Every structure is written in C-alpha cells, then in structure tokens.
Amino acid sequence: MIKAGDNLPDGAVMIMEDAAPKKISVSELLGDKKSIIFGVPGAFTPSCSAKHLPGFASEYDKFTNLGIDLIGCIAVNDIFVMDNWSKNIDPENNIKMLADGNADYVKKMGLEWDASEFGLGLRCVRFALVLEGVKITEMFVEEVPSHVNLTAASNILKVLS
C-alpha cells in the first residue's frame, strides 16, 4: 500500500471532458498542482453520497483558499456513473470525478477492497490523499469503509490549516 512520502504509481483514470470520456495519466492530471484525491467505495452509496462527496463540494472554496488547486474523487465505477453522481451532488463541477472502472489504479496503489459480501465486487477503500504533484504529503484511510471521519473534508481542512 502507498504511504505518505511515496509518489503515486504511474497509471491512468477516466475523466469526463467536454461531455466525452477521456483517459488521462494521473501524472498529467496532477502535474505540479497541490491536490487532494479522495477515494470512495462507490458512487451513489449512502456514506459517499450523504457525507463524503458533499463535504468536499461544500468546502471547495475553503480548500482553494488554502492553496489547493485540484480536488478529485476516485471510485471503482464507470465515468458515466461518476459524471451523473457529480451532477446530483456537485452541480458546479468543482470536484474532478476520476473513474477506475476495472480497479486497475486502486490496485496499483494497494487501496482495493473486496466488497463481494455486499454484492459490490472489488472497490476501493475510503481514503484521502494530500499531494504535491504526485508526492503524497498526507494520507488517511478509514478502517471501516462506511465511516467518514479521518477522510472527511472537515478533517482534511484541519490538517491543512
């Protein structure tokens, strides 16, 4: 599993750009930006929809005031699901939705979670990364995937303040 101090592994995710799916390398997406990438077990799931994504969407301006250039949300879902979820919760489209439909990238990070017992198959754990380019400066992982505590926007704001 990746950890603070590591660089993110090479790999790609899908984003929506000009209403069309686009594959992009993580290094190209992040560049030399100061970013936050948070991972959720699934779009439209209860904790992800009620707490995690809305927390980052509602606090977006506070993050940008602290120098954050990009906030991304990654899940093991297809980009069409991620895009529709974003339209429901973040209509301003401030949070960049990152789709990892086959869990290829979360596996490279070592952040996959077998949620088969819930009928969800392979997903990602709930996590949050603070990044300078591709270098991880802070990393938080929830022990229980349905919990949103360490990875909540409010906690990341405290860490950055």
C-alpha positions, -999 to 999 in steps of 0.1 A, spaced: 0 0 0 12 35 -8 20 58 22 29 94 30 62 103 14 57 80 -16 50 91 -51 17 79 -67 23 50 -91 20 55 -128 -14 48 -142 -45 62 -158 -81 70 -149 -111 82 -169 -124 117 -167 -153 135 -185 -141 163 -207 -164 183 -230 -191 157 -224 -169 128 -236 -149 102 -217 -111 107 -217 -83 85 -204 -57 106 -187 -25 97 -168 -25 105 -131 8 124 -135 -7 145 -163 -38 152 -143 -19 163 -112 11 180 -128 28 201 -102 -5 211 -85 -13 209 -49 -42 184 -48 -65 163 -28 -76 129 -41 -102 111 -20 -114 76 -27 -149 63 -21 -163 27 -22 -189 36 -47 -209 64 -64 -245 68 -50 -237 47 -19 -251 61 14 -220 74 31 -204 85 -1 -235 105 -12 -246 118 22 -212 128 36 -180 123 17 -186 140 -17 -209 167 -4 -183 176 23 -156 183 -3 -181 200 -26 -195 223 1 -160 232 14 -144 237 -20 -138 274 -16 -120 268 18 -97 244 1 -89 267 -27 -82 295 -2 -56 272 14 -38 267 -20 -54 235 -32 -56 235 -70 -75 203 -76 -98 180 -57 -105 147 -72 -128 118 -62 -120 83 -74 -142 53 -73 -144 19 -90 -173 29 -112 -175 39 -149 -171 75 -159 -208 78 -169 -219 69 -134 -193 92 -118 -204 121 -141 -241 116 -132 -233 113 -95 -214 146 -97 -243 163 -114 -265 153 -85 -242 164 -57 -217 189 -72 -236 207 -99 -208 234 -100 -185 206 -111 -157 217 -87 -147 181 -78 -130 163 -107 -145 128 -110 -120 100 -116 -133 67 -128 -113 35 -123 -139 11 -137 -117 -20 -135 -100 -11 -102 -66 -11 -121 -54 21 -104 -66 14 -69 -49 -20 -71 -16 -2 -81 -20 20 -50 -28 -11 -29 -61 5 -18 -85 -21 -32 -113 -36 -11 -132 -68 -18 -168 -58 -11 -182 -90 -26 -200 -98 7 -221 -67 0 -226 -76 -37 -203 -48 -48 -173 -68 -60 -138 -51 -60 -139 -15 -48 -115 10 -32 -112 16 5 -122 50 17 -91 72 17 -79 108 13 -45 119 0 -29 154 1 -5 157 -28 22 180 -41 24 169 -77 24 131 -74 41 131 -40 18 121 -11 23 145 18 -6 133 39 -26 101 38 -57 89 56 -75 56 53 -108 47 71 -107 13 90 -144 8 83 -153 17 46 -187 32 56 -172 56 81 -163 92 70 -141 106 98 -103 107 90 -111 112 54 -138 138 58 -134 173 43 -136 188 78 -106 167 90 -85 175 59 -92 212 64 -79 209 100 -48 192 88 -41 219 62 -49 248 84 
